[in-house]
Amino acid sequence: MKPIDLREQLLKAIRASGKSMFALSRESGVGYASLHGLVRGGNNPSIATVTKLANVLDLELAKRRKGS
């Protein structure tokens, strides 16, 4: 089973949202510098950051089923 790359999945959702980093930062409460580092620099986000962004991006964090 290939491990899921949560950071990559989050980046795809950010890009697909069409929202600016400023708008995402404002809506999520994630600092602009942290968001910029995630998107541009490859920083790994904390679970708190992932949760905040997931709420704004209407994503659900769930356990993956076996064999997926």
C-alpha positions as CSV (number, residue, x, y, z in Angstrom):
1,M,0.0,0.0,0.0
2,K,1.4,3.4,-1.0
3,P,1.5,5.8,1.9
4,I,-0.7,8.9,1.6
5,D,1.1,12.2,1.3
6,L,-1.2,14.5,3.3
7,R,0.8,17.6,2.4
8,E,0.4,16.8,-1.3
9,Q,-3.3,16.2,-1.0
10,L,-3.7,19.5,0.9
11,L,-1.8,21.4,-1.8
12,K,-4.1,19.9,-4.5
13,A,-7.1,21.1,-2.6
14,I,-5.7,24.6,-2.1
15,R,-4.9,24.9,-5.8
16,A,-8.4,23.6,-6.7
17,S,-10.1,26.0,-4.4
18,G,-9.0,29.0,-6.6
19,K,-8.6,31.0,-3.4
20,S,-5.7,33.3,-2.9
21,M,-3.3,32.6,0.0
22,F,-4.4,35.8,1.6
23,A,-8.0,34.7,1.5
24,L,-7.2,31.2,2.8
25,S,-5.1,32.7,5.6
26,R,-7.9,35.0,6.6
27,E,-10.6,32.4,6.5
28,S,-8.7,29.6,8.2
29,G,-6.8,31.6,10.8
30,V,-3.5,30.1,9.5
31,G,-0.8,32.7,9.4
32,Y,0.1,33.9,5.9
33,A,3.7,33.1,6.4
34,S,2.9,29.6,7.5
35,L,0.6,29.1,4.5
36,H,3.1,30.6,2.1
37,G,5.8,28.2,3.5
38,L,3.5,25.2,3.0
39,V,2.6,26.1,-0.6
40,R,5.9,27.5,-1.8
41,G,8.6,26.1,0.4
42,G,7.5,22.6,1.2
43,N,7.0,23.1,4.9
44,N,5.1,20.2,6.6
45,P,2.0,21.5,8.3
46,S,1.0,20.7,11.9
47,I,-2.2,18.8,12.5
48,A,-3.8,22.1,13.8
49,T,-2.9,23.8,10.5
50,V,-4.2,20.8,8.5
51,T,-7.5,20.9,10.5
52,K,-8.0,24.6,10.0
53,L,-7.4,24.4,6.2
54,A,-9.5,21.3,5.9
55,N,-12.5,23.2,7.4
56,V,-12.1,26.1,5.0
57,L,-11.6,23.8,2.0
58,D,-14.5,21.6,3.0
59,L,-12.3,18.5,3.3
60,E,-12.8,15.6,5.6
61,L,-10.0,13.9,7.4
62,A,-10.8,10.2,7.7
63,K,-9.1,6.9,8.2
64,R,-8.4,5.2,4.9
65,R,-10.0,1.8,4.3
66,K,-7.7,-1.2,3.9
67,G,-6.8,-1.8,0.4
68,S,-7.3,1.8,-0.7
